[in-house]
């Protein structure tokens, strides 16, 4: 990508597996090396959020942490 330009998007996917989204995203991360966001921490279980096209440094600057059903951004408390 050229410096100063950024093409990115978000896909919100619904699934019908018998596993909650936090468990599914952790399984995808550990077993497949795929990083996606669990939607149960936003109140929408059985959905995952996939970020597309973001630069690695952008992702490192914006860590989202899902703990016990509550998402928080450590940068803003």
TARAQUI-V702867 format. One record per backbone hydrogen bond with DSSP energy under -1.0 kcal/mol. NH is the residue of the N-H (numbers start at 1). CO is the residue of the C=O. E is the energy in kcal/mol with one decimal. If there is no record, write none. Layout:
nh:NH co:CO e:E
nh:NH co:CO e:E
This chain:
nh:5 co:2 e:-2.1
nh:9 co:52 e:-2.1
nh:11 co:50 e:-2.6
nh:13 co:48 e:-3.0
nh:15 co:46 e:-2.2
nh:19 co:17 e:-1.4
nh:24 co:20 e:-2.4
nh:25 co:21 e:-2.6
nh:26 co:22 e:-2.0
nh:27 co:23 e:-2.2
nh:28 co:24 e:-2.6
nh:29 co:25 e:-2.2
nh:30 co:26 e:-2.7
nh:31 co:27 e:-2.7
nh:32 co:28 e:-1.8
nh:33 co:29 e:-1.1
nh:34 co:28 e:-1.7
nh:37 co:49 e:-2.6
nh:39 co:47 e:-1.8
nh:42 co:39 e:-1.9
nh:43 co:40 e:-1.3
nh:44 co:39 e:-2.3
nh:48 co:13 e:-2.3
nh:49 co:37 e:-2.7
nh:50 co:11 e:-2.9
nh:52 co:9 e:-3.0
nh:59 co:55 e:-1.8
nh:60 co:56 e:-2.1
nh:61 co:57 e:-1.5
nh:65 co:72 e:-2.1
nh:67 co:70 e:-2.2
nh:70 co:67 e:-1.5
nh:72 co:65 e:-1.9
nh:76 co:73 e:-1.8
